[in-house]
Amino acid sequence: MSLSKREMPDAFVILMLMLLLAWGLTFVLPAGQFLQVAEQGVKLENFSYHSAADGGSALFSDNGKPALLNAAFDGLTSGSRDGSAVGVVAFILIVGGAFGVLLESGAVHRALTLLIVRLKEREVLLLPALFVVFSLSGAVYGMSEEAIAFCLLLLPLFNALGYHPAVVVLVTYVATQVGFATSWMNPFSVAIAQGIAGVPLMSGAALRAVCWLVFTLAALMYTLRFASCTRRYRVNDSGHHDNDSGHHDNDSCHLVNDSGVSSAALPARGGDAPSPQRLGKTDSGMLLILLLTLCWVIWGVVSAGYYIAQIASQFFAMALALGLVLVGSGRMTVNQVSAAFQRGAADLLPAALIVGFAKGLVILLGGDNPAAPSVLNTLLYRAGGAIGGLPDWVSAQMMLAFQSVFNLFVSSGSGQAALTMPLMSPLAELAGLSRQLAVLCFQLGDGLTNLIIPTSASLMGCLGVVKIPFGQWVKLIWRLQLMLMLLAVIAVAIAVYTGYS
């Protein structure tokens, strides 16, 4: 397959360009420092900024000072076990390995397949139940690419029931991204962003849980309306087609039909539904281990003050327990479990590298210590001065807009967190806002725009499975996208009003 000349650059390419830009800035902007920092954070009315020495970072350094060619290594080896970057890198790799074992076992796949088959007999529950399950999957462990496989699984069933192929993408990929954007515990997005921002992991969960419920219900209502308005027929028990298009004249359907999607676009014949797959004792045991681990993590964060190192250890314990069950049941050998863990970690290696490289960018600019001279402090001072006179809610909405636009270039949640949170979290404090609010703006801006950006491999993969051109997808999804972004604006405004921290 040939590559388009207008193909968006890879996240690493963008990061390399940013490193070059940061290196150039060290020759243009002076380093600065905040000599008076309030205990409650860096705020415009509580600091005294002073410009320090001019200079510029070297190309290469052998004495530990920041330099362009040293940035990658310095970033990957910086920090401590409880923070960016080395602690976050280790956290990503271990958690990725643990979920690699879980997903390789097939227990999650079989559980969802069984749910699909059983709900077929209770069709009224099919779409709502699937949407909620996939939204929870996005919220709990960041399901995204896996939605492509479930599109393949669900397409024959939905064809047989007379649903438009786009419904498959709505109940799988869209649901996962809504859950991803409003998650209270996703270790690959929220936890990474909070770790980099320096706020307690999984803190602020109450508002995020409310957001998950509201956003999921709103997207579900859109999906149900779209499914109803575009449905053509269903296959009854006798093999005949029942025409369900009589309600398509309802005025509530005009918004969907105006997007160019109609019942005529449906396939002429139904497909085969997926075959039932029995959920055995081994699968049940693995799902129970997952549930117990999540409960343990929640307890540790809320009651015991667990942080990156402890949470990573909890997920590693989950991987060991899953491995024992898989080996004991004969489903996998010890070597196969080990290979699954390695593949899971390898899948997240790019995200881990981006975290380290992004930290190297911060080091190249002089570091993120407000009291130490750095170009980053100068950038924060000037950016804070630009938005410092604006109302808090305007500053917050500007951060949301920035994260939404930036996601077009870096669609990886963990990658975007690593690139933007070192700048946005202290910038929030300069504007009189909390770092927790900066994480919320990142989370909503990153996750919700995944529904419509052509640089998302998961989205394009799902659209390829159901054979919907990207242009047609935009026509049918833009109203949902607009509705969710308006909800995001409201959520950020509420967070500002309530002093969310």
Backbone torsions as a table, in degrees:
resi	resn	phi	psi	omega
1	MET	NA	125.7	-178.9
2	SER	-75.1	148.9	-179.8
3	LEU	-92.6	138.1	177.8
4	SER	-70.3	144.1	177.9
5	LYS	-66.0	-20.0	-179.3
6	ARG	-102.0	19.2	179.3
7	GLU	-60.4	136.5	179.5
8	MET	-66.0	139.8	179.6
9	PRO	-65.6	150.1	177.5
10	ASP	-65.6	157.1	-179.3
11	ALA	-57.9	-36.7	179.5
12	PHE	-69.6	-34.3	176.8
13	VAL	-64.1	-44.6	177.5
14	ILE	-60.9	-41.6	-179.3
15	LEU	-65.7	-39.0	177.7
16	MET	-63.9	-40.6	177.3
17	LEU	-64.1	-37.8	178.7
18	MET	-67.4	-36.2	176.5
19	LEU	-63.0	-42.5	177.5
20	LEU	-64.0	-41.5	178.5
21	LEU	-64.2	-43.7	179.4
22	ALA	-62.5	-40.8	178.2
23	TRP	-61.6	-42.2	178.0
24	GLY	-64.9	-36.6	179.8
25	LEU	-63.7	-29.9	180.0
26	THR	-65.4	-19.6	176.8
27	PHE	-90.5	-16.5	-174.8
28	VAL	-101.9	-42.9	-176.2
29	LEU	-103.5	142.3	175.4
30	PRO	-76.0	153.1	172.7
31	ALA	-74.1	148.9	-179.5
32	GLY	-138.2	165.9	179.5
33	GLN	-147.6	153.9	177.0
34	PHE	-101.0	111.3	-174.8
35	LEU	-84.1	-18.4	177.8
36	GLN	-128.2	113.3	-177.3
37	VAL	-121.7	124.2	179.9
38	ALA	-69.3	150.8	-178.4
39	GLU	-63.1	-31.4	-177.3
40	GLN	-83.3	2.4	177.0
41	GLY	130.3	169.5	179.7
42	VAL	-81.2	110.8	179.6
43	LYS	-124.3	153.1	-174.1
44	LEU	-58.0	-33.9	-176.5
45	GLU	-88.2	1.4	-173.4
46	ASN	-124.7	19.0	-180.0
47	PHE	-132.8	162.5	173.4
48	SER	-126.2	105.8	-177.0
49	TYR	-86.8	136.9	177.2
50	HIS	-134.2	135.2	176.1
51	SER	-78.8	132.7	-179.7
52	ALA	-101.7	-153.3	-173.2
53	ALA	-72.7	146.3	168.9
54	ASP	-76.0	177.0	177.1
55	GLY	165.8	-107.9	-174.6
56	GLY	135.6	137.7	-179.3
57	SER	-77.4	148.9	179.8
58	ALA	-76.4	166.5	175.1
59	LEU	-74.0	-39.4	179.7
60	PHE	-143.7	142.8	-178.9
61	SER	-135.1	138.6	176.6
62	ASP	-114.7	14.4	-178.9
63	ASN	-122.6	16.8	176.7
64	GLY	87.2	-4.2	178.7
65	LYS	-78.3	152.4	-179.0
66	PRO	-58.3	137.6	177.6
67	ALA	-154.2	155.9	-174.9
68	LEU	-58.8	-49.2	-175.9
69	LEU	-75.8	-13.0	177.2
70	ASN	-92.6	-8.0	-169.5
71	ALA	-60.5	-42.2	-177.0
72	ALA	-63.7	-49.9	-179.1
73	PHE	-65.2	-44.0	-179.5
74	ASP	-60.3	-40.4	-179.4
75	GLY	-67.2	-44.7	-177.8
76	LEU	-66.9	-26.8	-176.8
77	THR	-104.2	8.7	-178.0
78	SER	-87.8	164.6	174.8
79	GLY	84.6	-159.9	-176.7
80	SER	-137.0	179.4	-179.4
81	ARG	-63.5	-16.3	-177.7
82	ASP	-107.7	11.2	-177.7
83	GLY	-159.7	-175.5	-179.0
84	SER	-71.8	139.0	8.0
85	ALA	-109.0	-29.9	-171.5
86	VAL	-62.9	-37.7	178.7
87	GLY	-67.6	-41.4	179.5
88	VAL	-68.5	-39.3	177.6
89	VAL	-60.1	-47.1	178.8
90	ALA	-63.1	-40.0	178.6
91	PHE	-59.4	-47.3	-178.7
92	ILE	-61.0	-45.8	-176.1
93	LEU	-67.2	-41.1	-178.4
94	ILE	-69.8	-45.3	179.3
95	VAL	-65.5	-39.8	176.6
96	GLY	-60.3	-41.4	177.5
97	GLY	-63.5	-40.8	179.8
98	ALA	-62.1	-45.7	179.4
99	PHE	-72.6	-23.8	173.9
100	GLY	-61.8	-42.1	177.1
101	VAL	-64.4	-43.7	-179.0
102	LEU	-61.4	-48.6	-176.0
103	LEU	-71.6	-34.9	178.7
104	GLU	-65.1	-29.7	-179.4
105	SER	-66.4	-24.3	-179.6
106	GLY	83.6	1.2	-177.1
107	ALA	-63.8	-43.8	179.7
108	VAL	-64.5	-43.3	-180.0
109	HIS	-61.1	-46.0	-179.0
110	ARG	-67.4	-37.3	179.3
111	ALA	-63.7	-43.7	178.8
112	LEU	-68.5	-37.3	177.5
113	THR	-62.2	-44.0	178.5
114	LEU	-63.0	-40.2	177.7
115	LEU	-61.4	-43.2	-179.7
116	ILE	-61.1	-46.6	-176.6
117	VAL	-66.0	-42.8	-178.6
118	ARG	-69.2	-35.4	-179.8
119	LEU	-74.2	-16.6	178.2
120	LYS	-59.8	-32.5	178.7
121	GLU	-77.6	-14.3	175.5
122	ARG	-122.9	69.1	-167.4
123	GLU	-58.6	-30.3	-178.2
124	VAL	-64.0	-23.5	-179.5
125	LEU	-94.7	-9.5	-170.9
126	LEU	-59.3	-57.9	-175.8
127	LEU	-66.2	-47.9	178.9
128	PRO	-59.8	-43.5	-177.6
129	ALA	-65.5	-44.8	179.5
130	LEU	-63.7	-42.7	-178.5
131	PHE	-60.7	-45.1	-179.0
132	VAL	-66.3	-41.3	-179.9
133	VAL	-63.1	-44.7	-179.8
134	PHE	-70.1	-34.4	176.3
135	SER	-64.3	-41.9	175.9
136	LEU	-64.0	-36.6	178.3
137	SER	-62.3	-39.9	176.7
138	GLY	-68.4	-35.5	-177.7
139	ALA	-75.3	-37.8	-172.9
140	VAL	-83.2	-46.3	-176.3
141	TYR	-135.6	19.7	169.5
142	GLY	69.2	37.4	177.0
143	MET	-56.6	133.9	177.6
144	SER	-148.7	-73.8	-178.4
145	GLU	-60.2	-30.4	-179.6
146	GLU	-62.9	-21.0	179.7
147	ALA	-61.0	-27.4	179.2
148	ILE	-61.1	-44.3	179.8
149	ALA	-63.6	-39.1	-179.2
150	PHE	-74.3	-24.5	171.2
151	CYS	-63.1	-43.8	176.3
152	LEU	-60.9	-38.4	-177.8
153	LEU	-70.6	-41.2	-173.3
154	LEU	-85.8	-22.6	-173.9
155	LEU	-56.8	-46.4	178.4
156	PRO	-61.7	-40.6	179.6
157	LEU	-64.0	-45.9	-178.0
158	PHE	-68.8	-32.8	173.0
159	ASN	-61.5	-44.3	-179.5
160	ALA	-63.5	-32.8	180.0
161	LEU	-86.2	-2.6	175.5
162	GLY	85.6	14.7	179.5
163	TYR	-83.1	149.5	174.9
164	HIS	-64.6	143.2	-179.0
165	PRO	-56.6	-27.9	179.9
166	ALA	-64.0	-24.9	178.9
167	VAL	-61.5	-33.9	178.5
168	VAL	-60.0	-44.6	-179.7
169	VAL	-68.8	-36.3	-179.2
170	LEU	-64.6	-44.1	-175.2
171	VAL	-82.6	-11.8	178.8
172	THR	-107.8	-79.2	-173.4
173	TYR	-63.7	-48.5	-178.7
174	VAL	-61.0	-42.2	179.4
175	ALA	-61.3	-43.3	-179.7
176	THR	-63.2	-37.3	-177.1
177	GLN	-75.2	-31.7	173.0
178	VAL	-64.3	-44.1	176.1
179	GLY	-64.3	-40.7	178.3
180	PHE	-60.6	-42.1	-175.6
181	ALA	-72.0	-23.5	-175.1
182	THR	-118.3	17.3	-175.7
183	SER	-65.0	147.2	175.2
184	TRP	-102.0	-4.3	-173.2
185	MET	-151.2	6.5	-177.1
186	ASN	-56.5	114.8	-176.2
187	PRO	-69.2	-16.9	-177.0
188	PHE	-96.7	-1.5	-178.7
189	SER	-134.8	-70.7	-176.8
190	VAL	-61.4	-48.8	-176.2
191	ALA	-63.1	-41.1	179.6
192	ILE	-65.1	-46.9	-179.4
193	ALA	-62.3	-41.8	179.5
194	GLN	-67.9	-36.7	177.7
195	GLY	-63.5	-42.0	179.2
196	ILE	-69.8	-37.6	-178.7
197	ALA	-75.1	-14.8	178.4
198	GLY	81.6	28.1	175.8
199	VAL	-112.6	155.8	-177.5
200	PRO	-56.5	136.3	178.6
201	LEU	-60.8	138.0	177.2
202	MET	65.0	13.6	175.2
203	SER	-75.8	164.3	-178.3
204	GLY	68.7	24.9	-172.3
205	ALA	-70.3	-28.3	-174.3
206	ALA	-61.8	-50.0	179.7
207	LEU	-64.5	-39.5	-180.0
208	ARG	-65.2	-37.2	178.2
209	ALA	-64.8	-40.1	176.3
210	VAL	-64.0	-42.9	177.5
211	CYS	-60.2	-43.0	179.3
212	TRP	-58.4	-45.5	-178.6
213	LEU	-63.8	-47.4	-176.7
214	VAL	-67.1	-47.8	-177.7
215	PHE	-66.3	-39.6	179.5
216	THR	-64.4	-43.6	179.0
217	LEU	-64.5	-41.0	179.9
218	ALA	-63.2	-46.7	179.6
219	ALA	-67.2	-34.4	177.7
220	LEU	-65.4	-42.0	178.8
221	MET	-62.3	-40.3	176.8
222	TYR	-62.5	-43.7	-178.5
223	THR	-63.7	-43.9	-179.9
224	LEU	-63.8	-40.1	179.0
225	ARG	-66.6	-44.2	178.9
226	PHE	-61.5	-45.2	-179.4
227	ALA	-61.3	-40.8	-179.3
228	SER	-68.3	-40.9	-174.6
229	CYS	-76.8	-20.9	-177.5
230	THR	-109.0	1.4	-177.0
231	ARG	-75.8	139.4	-176.4
232	ARG	-106.6	-46.6	-177.5
233	TYR	-159.6	169.1	169.6
234	ARG	-131.5	159.6	178.6
235	VAL	-95.8	117.9	-178.5
236	ASN	-85.8	179.6	-174.2
237	ASP	-64.1	-24.5	-178.8
238	SER	-88.3	-0.4	178.8
239	GLY	91.1	1.8	178.7
240	HIS	-91.9	161.2	-179.3
241	HIS	-97.0	123.7	174.4
242	ASP	-94.9	123.5	-180.0
243	ASN	-78.7	118.0	179.6
244	ASP	-105.7	19.4	-172.8
245	SER	-87.2	2.1	-176.9
246	GLY	-63.2	-28.0	-178.2
247	HIS	-87.5	3.5	-176.3
248	HIS	-70.0	-16.4	179.7
249	ASP	-79.7	-4.0	179.2
250	ASN	-57.8	136.9	-178.1
251	ASP	-60.1	-25.7	-178.0
252	SER	-68.5	-11.3	-177.7
253	CYS	-91.9	-7.4	-171.9
254	HIS	-65.4	-28.3	-180.0
255	LEU	-66.6	-38.4	178.1
256	VAL	-71.8	-46.4	-177.0
257	ASN	-65.6	-30.0	177.6
258	ASP	-64.5	-18.7	-178.0
259	SER	-82.0	1.4	177.3
260	GLY	92.2	8.8	179.4
261	VAL	-106.0	125.9	-178.7
262	SER	-139.1	173.4	-179.5
263	SER	-65.7	-20.9	179.0
264	ALA	-66.1	-20.0	-178.3
265	ALA	-79.8	-4.8	-177.0
266	LEU	-75.3	154.7	176.5
267	PRO	-65.7	151.2	-175.2
268	ALA	-76.9	-23.6	-176.9
269	ARG	-133.3	152.1	178.1
270	GLY	-79.8	163.3	178.9
271	GLY	-109.0	-173.9	179.6
272	ASP	-88.2	136.2	177.1
273	ALA	-77.3	156.0	179.3
274	PRO	-65.4	147.6	-179.6
275	SER	-77.4	143.8	178.6
276	PRO	-62.0	143.5	175.8
277	GLN	-126.1	120.8	-176.9
278	ARG	-69.1	135.7	177.5
279	LEU	-90.7	104.7	-174.8
280	GLY	-80.0	-179.2	-179.2
281	LYS	-64.7	-35.5	179.2
282	THR	-65.0	-44.6	177.9
283	ASP	-61.5	-44.7	179.6
284	SER	-61.6	-39.4	178.5
285	GLY	-64.2	-40.4	-179.9
286	MET	-68.6	-38.9	177.6
287	LEU	-66.8	-35.2	176.4
288	LEU	-65.6	-39.8	177.2
289	ILE	-61.6	-42.8	177.9
290	LEU	-59.9	-45.5	-179.0
291	LEU	-63.5	-45.2	-179.8
292	LEU	-64.0	-37.7	178.4
293	THR	-63.9	-43.9	179.0
294	LEU	-62.2	-40.6	176.9
295	CYS	-64.0	-40.0	179.0
296	TRP	-64.1	-43.2	178.5
297	VAL	-62.5	-45.7	-179.7
298	ILE	-61.6	-44.7	177.8
299	TRP	-61.4	-44.7	-178.1
300	GLY	-61.7	-41.0	-179.2
301	VAL	-70.1	-44.6	-174.0
302	VAL	-77.2	-43.8	-171.0
303	SER	-102.1	-30.8	-173.4
304	ALA	-109.8	-2.1	178.0
305	GLY	68.4	31.6	179.8
306	TYR	-64.3	147.3	179.6
307	TYR	-129.3	-157.9	-170.2
308	ILE	-53.8	-50.8	-175.6
309	ALA	-61.7	-44.8	-178.0
310	GLN	-69.3	-39.9	-179.2
311	ILE	-67.3	-40.2	176.2
312	ALA	-59.9	-40.2	178.6
313	SER	-65.2	-36.1	177.9
314	GLN	-63.3	-44.1	178.6
315	PHE	-69.2	-32.4	175.7
316	PHE	-66.0	-38.0	175.3
317	ALA	-61.8	-38.2	176.7
318	MET	-60.9	-43.8	179.6
319	ALA	-61.2	-41.8	178.7
320	LEU	-63.8	-43.8	179.7
321	ALA	-64.1	-42.5	177.3
322	LEU	-61.8	-41.8	179.4
323	GLY	-62.0	-41.8	178.6
324	LEU	-62.1	-41.6	179.1
325	VAL	-65.4	-44.2	-177.5
326	LEU	-65.9	-42.5	178.8
327	VAL	-70.0	-43.5	-179.7
328	GLY	-62.8	-32.4	-179.8
329	SER	-84.4	-10.2	-179.0
330	GLY	82.4	5.5	-178.5
331	ARG	-72.3	-36.1	179.3
332	MET	-138.1	153.5	174.1
333	THR	-87.4	170.1	178.2
334	VAL	-59.6	-42.4	-179.8
335	ASN	-65.4	-35.5	178.7
336	GLN	-68.3	-37.8	176.0
337	VAL	-64.0	-43.9	178.9
338	SER	-61.4	-41.6	-179.8
339	ALA	-65.9	-37.4	178.7
340	ALA	-65.1	-40.8	177.7
341	PHE	-62.8	-43.0	-179.6
342	GLN	-65.7	-39.8	179.0
343	ARG	-65.9	-40.0	177.9
344	GLY	-62.4	-42.2	177.3
345	ALA	-67.8	-39.3	-179.5
346	ALA	-64.1	-35.9	179.1
347	ASP	-61.1	-29.1	-178.7
348	LEU	-102.5	5.8	177.4
349	LEU	-59.4	-41.9	176.7
350	PRO	-57.7	-41.0	178.5
351	ALA	-63.9	-40.6	179.1
352	ALA	-65.1	-41.8	178.2
353	LEU	-63.2	-39.6	179.9
354	ILE	-63.0	-39.3	176.9
355	VAL	-58.9	-45.7	179.8
356	GLY	-67.5	-43.1	-179.9
357	PHE	-64.8	-40.2	179.3
358	ALA	-64.8	-37.8	175.1
359	LYS	-64.5	-35.7	175.9
360	GLY	-62.3	-34.8	176.5
361	LEU	-62.3	-43.3	178.8
362	VAL	-63.1	-42.1	178.8
363	ILE	-63.5	-39.6	179.2
364	LEU	-60.5	-32.5	178.2
365	LEU	-82.0	-1.5	177.6
366	GLY	112.9	-0.8	179.6
367	GLY	95.1	172.3	-176.3
368	ASP	-111.2	21.5	176.2
369	ASN	-84.0	117.0	-177.3
370	PRO	-60.3	-28.4	-175.9
371	ALA	-88.3	-4.7	179.8
372	ALA	-108.2	142.4	-179.0
373	PRO	-60.6	129.8	176.6
374	SER	-159.6	152.6	175.3
375	VAL	-66.8	-31.6	178.9
376	LEU	-60.1	-39.5	177.0
377	ASN	-62.5	-38.1	177.5
378	THR	-65.2	-42.7	177.2
379	LEU	-62.0	-43.2	179.4
380	LEU	-64.4	-40.4	180.0
381	TYR	-61.7	-44.8	-178.3
382	ARG	-73.1	-39.3	177.2
383	ALA	-67.5	-40.3	177.4
384	GLY	-63.5	-36.7	177.4
385	GLY	-66.0	-31.9	-179.4
386	ALA	-69.8	-35.9	-177.2
387	ILE	-108.2	-4.4	-175.2
388	GLY	-63.8	-31.0	-179.7
389	GLY	-83.9	-5.3	-179.3
390	LEU	-84.7	156.1	174.3
391	PRO	-58.9	151.7	-178.3
392	ASP	-55.4	-41.9	-174.8
393	TRP	-68.5	-30.0	177.0
394	VAL	-69.1	-44.2	178.2
395	SER	-59.3	-42.2	-179.7
396	ALA	-64.6	-42.7	179.9
397	GLN	-66.8	-32.4	176.4
398	MET	-65.3	-37.6	177.1
399	MET	-66.5	-40.8	177.1
400	LEU	-60.8	-44.7	179.9
401	ALA	-63.9	-40.9	179.7
402	PHE	-61.2	-47.0	-178.7
403	GLN	-64.5	-35.9	-179.6
404	SER	-65.5	-43.5	-179.7
405	VAL	-71.2	-39.8	-177.9
406	PHE	-63.5	-27.3	-178.7
407	ASN	-65.0	-22.2	176.1
408	LEU	-62.4	-31.7	-176.9
409	PHE	-93.2	-34.4	179.4
410	VAL	-130.1	94.5	-175.6
411	SER	-82.2	-10.3	176.8
412	SER	-72.2	124.8	180.0
413	GLY	-62.2	-48.2	179.9
414	SER	-66.7	-36.6	178.3
415	GLY	-66.0	-42.4	178.6
416	GLN	-66.4	-37.1	177.2
417	ALA	-61.0	-44.1	-178.6
418	ALA	-66.1	-34.5	-177.5
419	LEU	-78.9	-36.2	-170.1
420	THR	-103.8	-31.6	-173.6
421	MET	-65.5	-34.0	176.1
422	PRO	-59.4	-25.8	178.3
423	LEU	-94.3	-44.7	-171.3
424	MET	-73.7	-33.1	-177.8
425	SER	-68.3	-46.7	174.6
426	PRO	-70.1	-29.1	176.8
427	LEU	-63.6	-36.5	176.7
428	ALA	-60.9	-41.9	178.7
429	GLU	-65.4	-37.5	177.3
430	LEU	-61.9	-31.0	179.4
431	ALA	-87.6	5.2	179.6
432	GLY	82.5	17.8	179.5
433	LEU	-109.6	172.4	-178.4
434	SER	-93.9	155.3	175.1
435	ARG	-65.3	-31.0	176.7
436	GLN	-60.7	-38.1	178.0
437	LEU	-67.1	-36.9	176.5
438	ALA	-61.7	-39.1	177.4
439	VAL	-64.7	-41.4	179.2
440	LEU	-62.6	-42.7	178.4
441	CYS	-62.9	-41.6	176.2
442	PHE	-60.8	-47.2	-174.4
443	GLN	-61.9	-47.8	-178.8
444	LEU	-69.9	-44.2	-179.3
445	GLY	-64.4	-39.4	-179.8
446	ASP	-70.9	-52.2	-171.9
447	GLY	-69.7	-44.0	-173.3
448	LEU	-70.6	-35.3	-179.7
449	THR	-75.0	-8.8	174.2
450	ASN	-63.1	-16.0	-178.9
451	LEU	-73.9	-15.6	-168.0
452	ILE	-138.2	-0.7	-177.5
453	ILE	-89.1	133.6	-179.1
454	PRO	-74.8	-7.3	179.7
455	THR	-87.1	0.0	178.0
456	SER	-84.8	113.9	-179.9
457	ALA	-63.6	-35.2	-179.2
458	SER	-66.1	-45.7	179.4
459	LEU	-62.0	-48.5	-177.7
460	MET	-65.7	-33.0	176.3
461	GLY	-65.1	-44.3	178.2
462	CYS	-63.8	-42.7	178.6
463	LEU	-64.6	-34.8	177.1
464	GLY	-65.7	-37.6	179.5
465	VAL	-62.8	-44.9	-176.8
466	VAL	-91.3	0.6	175.2
467	LYS	59.9	50.5	174.5
468	ILE	-113.5	121.5	177.4
469	PRO	-62.6	149.7	-178.3
470	PHE	-59.6	-39.0	179.3
471	GLY	-60.2	-41.2	177.5
472	GLN	-67.6	-37.7	178.8
473	TRP	-60.5	-43.1	179.2
474	VAL	-60.4	-39.8	-179.3
475	LYS	-63.1	-35.9	-176.6
476	LEU	-90.6	-16.6	-173.9
477	ILE	-105.3	-12.3	-170.3
478	TRP	-64.9	-32.1	178.7
479	ARG	-68.2	-40.8	175.9
480	LEU	-64.4	-42.2	178.4
481	GLN	-59.0	-45.4	179.7
482	LEU	-63.4	-42.5	179.8
483	MET	-62.5	-44.4	-179.2
484	LEU	-67.4	-37.0	178.6
485	MET	-68.4	-35.2	175.4
486	LEU	-64.7	-40.3	175.8
487	LEU	-63.0	-37.0	177.9
488	ALA	-64.7	-41.8	177.4
489	VAL	-59.9	-42.4	179.3
490	ILE	-65.7	-42.7	-179.5
491	ALA	-62.1	-42.1	179.1
492	VAL	-66.8	-39.6	178.2
493	ALA	-62.9	-40.9	177.3
494	ILE	-64.2	-40.6	179.2
495	ALA	-62.2	-40.8	177.6
496	VAL	-64.6	-45.3	-177.0
497	TYR	-63.4	-37.1	-176.5
498	THR	-90.0	-0.7	-178.5
499	GLY	67.8	40.9	-176.5
500	TYR	-54.5	125.6	-179.5
501	SER	-151.9	NA	NA
